[in-house]
Amino acid sequence: MTDQSVIQNYLEQLFPQFEPGLKAFLVQNASVIHIPAGEVVLRTGQYIKSTMMILNGRVKLYREGDDGGEFFMYYLEPGNACALTMICAAKQETSEVMGKAIEDTTVLAMPLALMDQMMTTYKTWYYFVLETYRSRYEELLIVIDHIAFKGMDERLYYYLQNQYQKLKTRELKITHSQIAADLNSSREVISRLLKKMEQRGDIVLNRNFIEWKK
């Protein structure tokens, strides 16, 4: 199967709202990129040359602190596009976040030089960009609300619940250290709170995964 056929199939499955002309434009101009799990997709300070649309897999976006710490923002999943690459394209600025593939991931990359043309020519792309901005903004508001108004126990519960809903599995293969990094906490604090959650019957702590029970 040719790359163009692959792109066409993904567009039909994941982006059915796109008008035929836009799909044809993407087939002709976009490229499919395969990213192994663990590879950095986007680096802080990097100039961005293309916008990413996720076809399969997952990409984690997070901010880096001056001390080298990480702060989890949100995931990009199949059918999502990276709003931050779109913003950087519009303002010709460097990225302010890191992005890492946490699974083997396939993305559709569109050169940023074509973004203005797409915005003015294809109404469905214009609405898709607006919806992408809106959904990412809402996700960031949730993150801010949890930091400002919730204790670490509530943030941890929401984090694990979100993992379960996103991954659609009760076996969450994530380490205490990874959770601590995502929530900008310490491993000791997270381990203690996870033990309390297990005592309440919310989860079961196994050797290689956390089982979500709710």
ZAMARGU-4260 file (C-alpha; in steps of 0.2 Angstrom, whole numbers, plus 5000, padded with zeros to 4 digits):
<rodrens>
0) 5000/5000/5000 | 5007/5017/4995 | 5009/5031/5008 | 4995/5041/4999 | 4983/5026/5001
5) 4989/5025/5020 | 4985/5043/5022 | 4968/5042/5014 | 4963/5027/5025 | 4968/5036/5041
10) 4959/5052/5035 | 4943/5043/5032 | 4944/5034/5049 | 4950/5048/5060 | 4945/5064/5052
15) 4929/5061/5043 | 4924/5079/5045 | 4937/5085/5033 | 4930/5091/5016 | 4935/5081/5001
20) 4947/5095/4994 | 4956/5095/5011 | 4958/5077/5011 | 4965/5077/4994 | 4977/5091/4999
25) 4983/5082/5014 | 4986/5066/5003 | 4997/5076/4991 | 5007/5086/5004 | 5008/5077/5020
30) 5019/5063/5025 | 5018/5049/5037 | 5031/5048/5051 | 5034/5033/5062 | 5040/5037/5080
35) 5047/5023/5091 | 5041/5023/5109 | 5052/5033/5120 | 5058/5045/5106 | 5057/5064/5109
40) 5046/5071/5096 | 5047/5089/5101 | 5060/5098/5111 | 5060/5114/5121 | 5068/5128/5110
45) 5066/5119/5094 | 5060/5128/5078 | 5045/5118/5072 | 5044/5114/5053 | 5027/5104/5053
50) 5011/5102/5062 | 5008/5084/5069 | 4991/5075/5068 | 4991/5058/5078 | 4986/5043/5068
55) 4990/5030/5081 | 4999/5029/5097 | 5001/5042/5110 | 5012/5057/5113 | 5015/5065/5130
60) 5017/5084/5131 | 5026/5092/5147 | 5035/5107/5152 | 5053/5106/5158 | 5058/5116/5174
65) 5075/5125/5176 | 5080/5111/5187 | 5077/5098/5174 | 5060/5092/5182 | 5045/5088/5171
70) 5027/5094/5173 | 5014/5083/5163 | 5002/5094/5153 | 4991/5082/5142 | 4992/5068/5130
75) 4989/5068/5111 | 4980/5053/5104 | 4973/5047/5087 | 4963/5060/5079 | 4971/5074/5089
80) 4983/5088/5082 | 4996/5097/5091 | 4989/5114/5095 | 5006/5121/5100 | 5014/5117/5084
85) 5000/5127/5075 | 5003/5142/5087 | 5022/5141/5084 | 5019/5141/5066 | 5008/5156/5066
90) 5020/5166/5077 | 5036/5158/5070 | 5042/5155/5088 | 5051/5140/5096 | 5043/5126/5106
95) 5040/5129/5124 | 5036/5111/5128 | 5043/5094/5126 | 5034/5080/5117 | 5038/5061/5119
100) 5030/5046/5111 | 5025/5034/5125 | 5020/5021/5113 | 5025/5017/5095 | 5017/5031/5087
105) 5012/5036/5069 | 5009/5055/5064 | 5004/5064/5049 | 5016/5079/5047 | 5010/5094/5037
110) 5023/5108/5032 | 5019/5123/5042 | 5022/5134/5026 | 5006/5127/5020 | 4996/5132/5036
115) 4990/5149/5030 | 4984/5142/5013 | 4974/5128/5022 | 4966/5140/5034 | 4960/5152/5020
120) 4955/5138/5008 | 4947/5124/5018 | 4934/5129/5030 | 4934/5112/5039 | 4953/5114/5043
125) 4949/5131/5050 | 4936/5124/5062 | 4947/5109/5066 | 4961/5121/5072 | 4949/5131/5082
130) 4942/5115/5090 | 4960/5109/5094 | 4964/5126/5102 | 4948/5125/5112 | 4950/5107/5118
135) 4968/5110/5123 | 4964/5126/5133 | 4950/5116/5142 | 4963/5102/5147 | 4975/5115/5153
140) 4961/5124/5164 | 4958/5107/5172 | 4977/5105/5176 | 4977/5123/5183 | 4962/5119/5194
145) 4969/5104/5201 | 4986/5112/5205 | 4977/5127/5213 | 4963/5119/5222 | 4966/5101/5224
150) 4977/5091/5236 | 4989/5079/5229 | 4978/5064/5234 | 4964/5071/5223 | 4976/5075/5209
155) 4983/5057/5210 | 4965/5050/5209 | 4961/5061/5194 | 4977/5056/5185 | 4974/5037/5187
160) 4956/5039/5182 | 4961/5049/5167 | 4974/5035/5162 | 4961/5022/5164 | 4949/5031/5153
165) 4962/5036/5140 | 4970/5018/5139 | 4954/5009/5140 | 4962/4996/5152 | 4962/4993/5170
170) 4980/4987/5170 | 4990/5004/5171 | 5008/5000/5167 | 5016/5015/5175 | 5029/5016/5189
175) 5028/5026/5204 | 5042/5037/5198 | 5034/5041/5182 | 5018/5046/5191 | 5028/5057/5203
180) 5037/5065/5188 | 5020/5069/5179 | 5013/5076/5195 | 5029/5086/5200 | 5029/5076/5217
185) 5041/5064/5225 | 5041/5045/5223 | 5039/5043/5242 | 5023/5054/5242 | 5016/5045/5228
190) 5019/5028/5235 | 5011/5033/5251 | 4996/5039/5243 | 4994/5024/5231 | 4995/5013/5247
195) 4980/5023/5254 | 4971/5021/5238 | 4973/5003/5239 | 4967/5002/5257 | 4951/5011/5251
200) 4949/4998/5237 | 4952/5011/5223 | 4966/5001/5216 | 4977/4986/5218 | 4996/4988/5217
205) 5004/4974/5207 | 5023/4971/5204 | 5022/4978/5186 | 5006/4988/5185 | 4992/4997/5195
210) 4975/4989/5193 | 4961/5002/5193 | 4946/4995/5202 | 4933/5009/5202
</rodrens>
